[in-house]
Amino acid sequence: MKILISANNYPTPQYPLQAFIGVLCRELTRQGHEVTVVAAQLVLSVIRHKIGLVPEYIEDEVQTDQGIKIVKVYRPKVIVPGSTGKLGNLSRWLIRKTVERTIEKIDDKFDVVYCHFWLYATYVVKYVKKNNLPLFVATGEDTIKTEILGGDKFIHFLNEETRGVICVSTKNKEESIAKKLTS
């Protein structure tokens, strides 16, 4: 199965955060799946945290019973103006457009899309709809901030396109239902 993953990072030696995504992708690869990750790099955040940009494309080699397999990782750069208010809305739009363009350039047809948190589902849901793909979202946020996901119409659209939700707690499940992200 060809799996597209939308997340906020893929761990690298210089920036080992989101280790779960790396572990998940490597295990899916060991199980025989072809995994592609798209995780935009926020240029100003990278500069602010002094971690350095990573290449826009990297291959993570995974040892499997069938030899070395690759997790393809796309890290497009995007400059965003801010994270709150109208600047936050513009920033999320810029990230979504960057992610959409990156996915369109990938010469692959995916079988399923997995998003690590609701925000990252908003970046791929139009692609999912256009290509009639199943969308799965893991929700583990401390608090789900639907105000950054879009208005009621977009929330309804996201709900309609989501085929499955992986909740790490009863709280996340109840909050996802209460905020009409799933039923």
N, C-alpha and C positions, 0 to 999 in steps of 0.2 A: 504494500500500500504506500502511496506517495502522500506524505503529510506535510502541510504547510503550517508553521507555527508563528504566531504574531506575539511578540513579547517586548519588554522594554530594554532587554539586554541579553547578551550571551557572554558567559564568563570568559575572560582572558587572563593571562598571568598579571597584566598591569591593572586589571579591573575585575577581580574575581567575584563580584556581586552577582546575585541571581544564580547561585550554584545549582539550584533545583532545576532550572531550565537545561543546563548542561547535562546533568545526570539523566533527566528525562529523555533528552534527545539521543544521548549515547545508548541508553537502554532500548529505546525504540529501534535504533539502528542495529543493535545486537540481535534483536528479535526479527530482523529481516526487512524492516521498513526503510524507505528512502525519506530522509528528513531534510527539510529546508526551513531555515529560520530567517525571518525578516524583523530586525530590531533597529529602528532609526537611532542614530547618534545625535544627540542635541549638542551642537558645537559649543555654545556658550557654557553649558553645564560642564562639559568636558574640560574646557579652559578653566572655569571657576574651581573645579575640584582638582585641577592639575594632574589629570590622569593620562592625558594624551589620547589623540584619536587613534582608532584602530583602522586597518585597511577596510575598504568598503566591501570586500569579499574575502572571506577566509574559509578554509576547509579544516574541519576538526576531524582528525583521523581516529577511528575507533577500531580496536582489535575485536574481530568476531571469529566464530568457528570457521567461517568461509574466507578468512583473511581480513585485510584492512578495508574498511568501508568508510565513507565520508559523510559527515554532516555538513551541508552547505549553509553558510551563514552570510547573509547580506546585511551590511551595516551602513545604509545610506546616511549621508550627512545632511542635517537640516538646521538652519538658524531660525530660532523662534524668539519672538519679542518679549514673552512673559508667560506666566502661568495662571494669572487670575483675571477676572473680568473680561472685557472685550479683547484684551491682548491674549488672554488664555484661550479664548475661542478661536482667535486667529492662529495661534500657535498649534492648537489641535487640528485645525483645518490644514495647515502647512504640513504637519506630520502625516496626516491621512493621505494627502495628495502625494507626498514623497513615497510613502509605503505602497500606495496603489500603483504609481509609476514603476517602482522597483519590481513589484510582482508581475506586472504586465511585461516587463523585459525578460523575466525568467522564462527560458524556453522549456517549460515543463507543464504538464497537466496534473493537477492534484486530485486526490480522491477525497480528502477531508481537510478541514482547517480547524486548528486548535488555538485558542487564545488564552494567554495567561493573564487573566483579569479582564473585567468588562471594558475598560478603556481601550484596550488593544483590540477588542472585537469591533469597536467603532471604526477602526482603521481599515478593516478588511470586509465588513459586512456587505458593502456594495459589490465587491468582487465576488463574494460568496453567492449573492443573489444572481448576478450576471451569469455565473457559471454553474448555477444550480448545485452547489456543494453543501454537504452537511457541515454545520458549524457547532463546535463544542467550546464552552467557556469554563475555565476554572475560576472560581471566586474565592479569594482568601483575603480580600481587603479588610483592613481594620474597620473601615466604614465605606460603604459604596456611595460615592458622590455622584448621584444621577445628574446634578446640575452641570457637571462637566461632560456628560455623555450626550446631551442634546435635549431637545424639548420632548413633550409627550408623544408627538407623532414619530420622532426618531426612535424613542424608547419602544414604541409599539412595533416599529419596523424591525428593530433588533430582536425583540421577543419573537416575532413571527419567523425570523430566519434562523434562530438558535434551535438546534435539535437536541442538545443536551447540556446540562450544567453540572459541573463537579464542584460541590460545596465542601469546604474543609471543616465546616462546623454547622451545627443547627442554626446558630445566629446568622451565618452567611446565607443559609437556605431561606430562613424566614425574611431576611432583609431583601434578598433577590426577589422573592414573591411579593413582598409589601411594596417594593418599588416598581413592580410590574415588568421586571426584566424576564421573568419566567413565571410559569403557573404550576 
